[in-house]
Amino acid sequence: MQTKTLQATVSKGDGIKVDATITTETIDRDGEVLISQGMDATEYDKNPVVFYNHDYAQPIGNITEMRRGKGKIDATIEFAKRPEDFKG
């Protein structure tokens, strides 16, 4: 098993915001590589929702800013506030 670790910066305001690298130009588990400068995020930008484990039934926040760098894409993710009655 190959494991990747990425650095992230966490800040709190009205909710929790995280600045993190969301992808790099390395081979993923499907054997694919996303080229950061070639990515067309036009459709995603219309509804930039973040899902827990890519499960569309579990939205957990939004990307508020996406930045393309050399060989990577960084983003600011703002997580939704936890409901007062949440148990788990």
C-alpha positions as CSV (number, residue, x, y, z in Angstrom):
1,M,0.0,0.0,0.0
2,Q,1.3,3.4,-0.9
3,T,0.4,6.3,1.5
4,K,0.6,10.0,0.7
5,T,0.8,12.8,3.2
6,L,0.2,16.5,2.4
7,Q,0.6,19.6,4.5
8,A,-2.4,21.7,5.5
9,T,-3.0,24.9,7.4
10,V,-6.1,25.1,9.5
11,S,-7.8,28.3,10.7
12,K,-11.1,29.0,12.5
13,G,-13.6,31.8,11.8
14,D,-17.3,31.3,11.4
15,G,-16.4,27.7,10.4
16,I,-13.2,25.8,9.9
17,K,-11.1,26.6,6.9
18,V,-8.2,24.4,5.6
19,D,-5.6,25.4,3.0
20,A,-4.3,22.2,1.5
21,T,-2.9,20.6,-1.6
22,I,-5.8,18.7,-3.2
23,T,-4.0,17.0,-6.0
24,T,-0.5,16.5,-7.4
25,E,0.8,15.3,-10.8
26,T,1.5,11.8,-9.5
27,I,-0.2,8.5,-10.5
28,D,-3.4,8.0,-8.6
29,R,-4.9,4.7,-7.5
30,D,-6.7,4.4,-10.8
31,G,-3.4,4.7,-12.7
32,E,-4.2,8.2,-13.9
33,V,-2.4,11.6,-13.6
34,L,-4.2,14.9,-13.5
35,I,-2.2,17.7,-15.2
36,S,-2.9,20.8,-13.1
37,Q,-2.4,23.3,-15.8
38,G,-4.7,21.4,-18.2
39,M,-7.6,20.9,-15.8
40,D,-10.9,22.5,-16.8
41,A,-12.8,23.2,-13.6
42,T,-15.5,25.3,-15.3
43,E,-18.4,22.9,-14.3
44,Y,-17.0,22.2,-10.8
45,D,-16.7,26.0,-10.1
46,K,-20.4,26.3,-10.6
47,N,-21.0,24.2,-7.5
48,P,-17.7,23.6,-5.6
49,V,-18.9,21.1,-3.0
50,V,-16.5,18.9,-1.1
51,F,-17.7,15.4,-0.2
52,Y,-16.6,13.0,2.5
53,N,-14.6,10.2,0.8
54,H,-16.0,11.4,-2.6
55,D,-19.4,10.1,-1.4
56,Y,-22.0,12.4,-3.1
57,A,-24.5,11.6,-0.3
58,Q,-22.2,13.2,2.3
59,P,-21.4,16.9,1.5
60,I,-19.1,18.4,4.1
61,G,-18.1,21.8,2.8
62,N,-17.1,24.0,-0.2
63,I,-13.9,25.0,-2.0
64,T,-13.7,28.8,-1.7
65,E,-10.5,29.3,-3.7
66,M,-8.5,27.0,-6.0
67,R,-4.9,27.8,-6.9
68,R,-2.9,26.0,-9.7
69,G,0.8,25.7,-9.0
70,K,3.6,23.9,-10.7
71,G,2.6,20.2,-10.5
72,K,-0.2,20.6,-8.0
73,I,-3.5,22.3,-7.1
74,D,-4.0,23.9,-3.8
75,A,-7.4,25.0,-2.4
76,T,-9.1,26.6,0.6
77,I,-11.8,24.4,1.9
78,E,-14.5,25.7,4.2
79,F,-16.2,23.0,6.2
80,A,-19.9,23.2,7.0
81,K,-20.8,24.0,10.6
82,R,-21.6,20.9,12.6
83,P,-25.3,20.8,13.5
84,E,-26.0,21.4,17.2
85,D,-27.9,18.1,17.5
86,F,-25.1,16.0,15.7
87,K,-24.2,12.8,17.4
88,G,-21.2,10.8,16.1
